[in-house]
């Protein structure tokens, strides 16, 4: 068969595309859903990265019956420590600490390896009867009054009422739709790797602000931590090509010896960093989600969680519209999703941009000012509690899934 029909077709089998599909089918089994992914089948198993999953996203995954499989591999973040100094400074004073639960027994975030997260969502997608078409790119699409004809590179056409682009920050579908973006490059890259260390981290995460950018140490299961290390792009490219012993020596200068000897256990990789915001999130029968709609700096660890908020909001809008007999691809329906997500996205993009510019420099007066600011926040428990609630994603206007409620 060269033509197949679905209610929703999602381009991209990352966590956003999978979560959106699972949320739709779990709440509305009558909706037929397909995911199309250009990446080769099984390539997701080679992703060595890990992500910070906020408490709200954990509630969503639990509601979607995906968290039970993830939980044994998830490491709670019980404390967050912020320091600010140069690499050569003999002492790294602590300016700000976060700790505590957002609810009894519920940490504000967990660290989870991407392969575990993706694998659990794929298992749920299969159980719910979601069609997953891998290794085939979307070559184009044509919109009609009542449907979209999605052409795949292998010649098959999928007819759908709604096409969702969740194909990453360099979204080809966004370009095909003619949606413009605001973008600027930070001239930085994030070096990502996993390290093993002698002593336990006890669930503590560290964010150390260096002149080139933040250096984050995030706890994983066992005596392991995930590293997200920001450097100027030209320096990052040189660092990841160093011999392992030389790379570990550079890493140790920033990591320190607080957890004993360290050893890099995977190949370090560098990812270019920038800010990308789509000017529109929706068009008739077309919606952007996740990094296709917004790409932000990892300084606050909120990229993945913004994507989960998109998935939860879009699924809620679609399901509610379908229950009322409305056209799920109609622009007036999709504009509800755009209104819901635009302000939060722009706010987070601006916040991470300002934080990166403020902390990725070595200008003396600014360093003194930001350190005073961090110290003041540390002495104001209500303000710290506010920041923790924001980081956890548990806002009053959050989609139902992020509150742990069914759609």
Residue pairs with C-beta under 8 A, 6 or more apart in sequence:
1 156
2 155
2 156
2 157
3 156
3 157
3 158
3 159
4 34
4 156
4 157
4 158
4 159
5 32
5 158
5 159
5 160
6 32
6 33
6 34
6 131
6 158
6 159
6 160
7 31
7 32
7 33
7 160
7 161
7 162
7 322
7 328
8 21
8 24
8 31
8 32
8 33
8 34
8 160
8 161
8 162
8 163
8 164
8 318
8 328
9 33
9 34
9 35
9 36
9 148
9 150
9 158
9 160
9 162
9 163
9 164
10 17
10 20
10 21
10 33
10 34
10 35
10 36
10 163
10 164
10 166
11 17
11 35
11 36
11 37
11 138
11 163
11 164
11 165
11 166
11 167
11 173
12 35
12 36
12 37
12 165
12 166
12 167
12 168
12 290
12 292
13 35
13 36
13 37
13 39
13 44
13 122
13 132
13 134
14 118
14 166
14 168
14 290
14 291
14 307
15 51
15 114
15 117
15 118
15 121
15 290
15 304
15 307
15 308
16 166
16 289
16 290
16 291
16 307
16 308
16 310
16 311
17 35
17 37
17 164
17 166
17 167
17 289
17 290
18 35
18 118
18 121
18 122
18 124
18 125
19 60
19 61
19 64
19 121
19 307
19 308
19 311
19 312
20 164
20 166
20 289
20 310
20 311
20 314
20 315
21 33
21 35
21 125
21 128
21 130
22 64
22 66
22 121
22 124
22 125
22 128
22 130
23 60
23 64
23 311
23 312
23 315
23 316
23 319
23 401
23 407
24 31
24 33
24 315
24 318
24 319
25 31
25 33
25 125
25 128
25 129
25 130
26 64
26 65
26 124
26 128
26 407
27 315
27 319
27 406
27 407
28 318
28 319
28 322
28 323
28 407
29 128
30 322
31 318
31 319
31 322
32 131
33 130
33 131
34 130
34 131
34 132
34 133
34 158
34 160
35 125
35 130
35 131
35 132
35 133
36 133
36 136
36 137
36 138
36 150
36 152
36 158
37 132
37 133
37 134
37 135
37 136
38 135
38 136
38 137
38 138
38 167
39 134
39 135
40 134
40 135
41 134
41 135
44 114
44 115
44 118
44 119
44 122
45 115
45 119
47 114
47 115
47 118
48 113
48 114
48 115
48 192
48 193
48 194
48 266
48 267
48 269
49 113
49 114
49 192
49 226
50 111
50 112
50 113
50 114
50 194
50 218
50 220
50 226
51 111
51 112
51 114
51 117
51 304
52 77
52 109
52 110
52 111
52 205
52 218
52 301
52 304
52 305
53 61
53 74
53 109
53 110
53 111
53 112
53 117
53 304
53 305
53 308
54 108
54 109
54 302
54 305
54 308
54 391
54 392
54 393
55 102
55 103
55 106
55 107
55 108
55 109
55 392
55 393
55 394
56 305
56 308
56 309
56 392
56 393
56 394
56 395
56 398
56 402
56 403
57 304
57 305
57 308
57 393
57 402
58 67
58 74
58 106
58 110
59 401
59 402
59 403
59 404
60 308
60 311
60 312
60 401
60 402
60 404
61 67
61 70
61 120
62 68
62 404
63 401
63 404
63 405
63 406
64 121
64 124
64 401
65 124
66 120
66 121
66 123
66 124
67 120
69 116
69 119
69 120
69 123
70 112
70 116
70 117
70 120
73 112
73 113
73 116
73 221
74 110
74 111
74 112
74 116
74 221
75 110
75 111
75 112
75 203
75 219
75 220
75 221
76 107
76 109
76 110
76 203
77 107
77 108
77 109
77 110
77 111
77 203
77 204
77 205
77 218
77 219
78 99
78 107
78 202
78 203
78 204
79 97
79 98
79 99
79 202
79 203
79 204
79 205
80 97
80 98
80 99
80 204
80 205
80 206
80 207
81 94
81 96
81 97
81 98
81 204
81 205
81 206
81 207
82 94
82 95
82 96
82 97
82 206
82 207
82 208
82 209
82 374
83 92
83 93
83 94
83 95
83 206
83 207
83 208
83 209
84 93
84 95
84 208
84 209
84 359
84 367
84 370
84 371
84 374
85 91
85 92
85 93
85 208
85 209
85 210
86 210
86 211
86 362
87 210
87 253
87 254
92 208
92 256
95 371
95 374
95 375
95 378
96 374
96 375
96 377
96 378
97 378
98 108
98 384
98 387
98 388
98 391
100 108
100 388
101 107
101 108
102 108
102 388
102 389
102 392
102 394
107 203
108 388
108 391
108 392
109 301
109 391
109 392
111 205
111 218
111 219
111 220
111 226
113 220
122 132
125 132
126 132
133 152
136 152
136 153
136 154
136 156
137 152
137 153
137 172
138 150
138 151
138 152
138 153
138 167
138 172
138 173
138 176
139 151
139 152
139 153
140 151
140 176
141 148
141 149
141 150
141 151
141 163
141 173
141 176
142 148
142 149
142 151
143 149
143 284
143 285
143 286
146 161
146 327
147 159
147 160
147 161
147 285
147 329
148 159
148 160
148 161
148 162
148 163
148 285
148 286
148 329
149 157
149 158
149 159
150 157
150 158
150 159
150 160
150 163
151 157
152 158
160 285
160 329
161 285
161 327
161 328
161 329
162 285
162 286
162 287
162 318
162 328
162 329
162 334
163 173
163 285
163 286
163 287
164 286
164 287
164 288
164 289
164 314
165 171
165 173
165 174
165 177
165 286
165 287
165 288
165 289
165 292
166 288
166 289
166 290
166 291
166 292
166 307
167 173
167 174
167 292
168 290
168 291
168 292
169 276
169 291
169 292
169 295
171 288
171 291
171 292
173 286
173 292
174 181
174 278
174 288
174 292
177 283
177 286
179 278
179 279
179 280
179 283
179 288
180 278
180 279
180 280
181 276
181 277
181 278
181 279
182 275
182 276
182 277
182 279
183 274
183 275
183 276
183 277
184 274
184 275
185 272
185 273
185 274
186 273
186 274
186 275
186 297
186 356
186 360
187 232
187 233
188 212
188 213
188 230
188 231
188 232
188 233
188 236
188 272
188 273
188 356
188 360
189 230
189 231
189 232
189 233
189 236
189 237
189 270
189 271
189 272
189 273
190 228
190 229
190 230
190 236
190 270
190 271
190 273
190 298
191 227
191 228
191 229
191 230
191 231
191 236
191 239
191 240
191 268
191 269
191 270
192 226
192 227
192 228
192 229
192 268
192 269
192 270
192 271
193 226
193 227
193 229
193 251
193 264
193 265
193 266
193 267
193 268
193 269
194 220
194 224
194 225
194 226
194 227
194 264
194 265
194 266
195 224
195 225
195 227
195 251
195 255
195 262
195 263
195 264
195 265
196 222
196 223
196 224
196 262
196 263
196 265
197 223
197 224
197 225
197 259
197 260
197 261
197 262
197 263
198 223
198 259
198 260
198 261
199 223
199 258
199 259
199 260
200 223
200 259
201 217
201 219
201 223
201 225
201 259
202 219
203 219
204 219
205 216
205 217
205 218
205 219
206 216
206 217
207 214
207 215
207 216
207 217
208 214
208 215
208 216
208 217
208 254
209 215
209 359
209 360
210 230
210 254
211 360
211 361
211 362
212 230
212 231
212 232
212 235
212 360
213 230
213 231
213 299
213 356
213 359
213 360
214 228
214 230
214 299
214 356
214 359
214 360
215 227
215 228
215 229
215 230
215 254
215 255
216 227
216 228
216 229
216 298
216 301
217 225
217 226
217 227
217 255
218 225
218 226
218 227
218 228
218 301
219 225
219 226
220 226
223 259
224 265
225 259
227 251
227 255
228 298
229 236
229 251
229 254
230 273
230 298
230 299
230 360
231 239
231 270
233 270
233 272
236 270
237 270
239 247
239 250
239 268
239 270
240 247
240 268
240 269
240 270
242 250
244 264
247 264
247 268
248 262
248 263
248 264
251 262
251 264
252 262
255 262
273 297
273 298
274 295
274 297
275 295
275 296
275 297
275 349
275 352
275 353
276 291
276 294
276 295
277 293
277 294
277 345
277 346
277 349
278 288
278 292
278 293
278 294
280 288
280 338
281 287
281 288
281 293
281 337
281 338
281 341
281 342
282 288
282 331
282 334
282 335
282 337
282 338
283 331
283 334
284 329
284 330
284 331
284 334
285 329
286 329
286 334
287 314
287 334
287 337
289 307
289 310
289 311
289 314
290 306
290 307
290 310
290 311
291 303
291 307
293 310
293 341
293 345
294 306
294 345
294 348
294 349
295 303
296 302
296 303
296 306
296 348
296 349
296 352
296 353
297 352
297 353
297 355
297 356
299 352
299 355
299 356
299 359
300 348
300 351
300 352
300 355
300 391
301 391
302 348
302 352
302 391
305 393
306 344
306 345
306 348
308 393
308 402
309 341
309 344
309 393
309 398
309 399
309 402
310 341
312 398
312 399
312 400
312 401
312 402
313 337
313 340
313 341
313 399
314 337
315 399
315 401
315 407
316 399
316 400
316 401
316 407
317 333
317 334
317 336
317 337
317 340
318 328
318 333
319 407
320 407
321 327
321 328
321 330
321 333
322 328
326 333
327 333
340 399
358 366
358 370
359 370
361 367
377 383
377 384
377 387
378 384
389 395
393 402
394 402
394 403
400 406
400 407
401 407
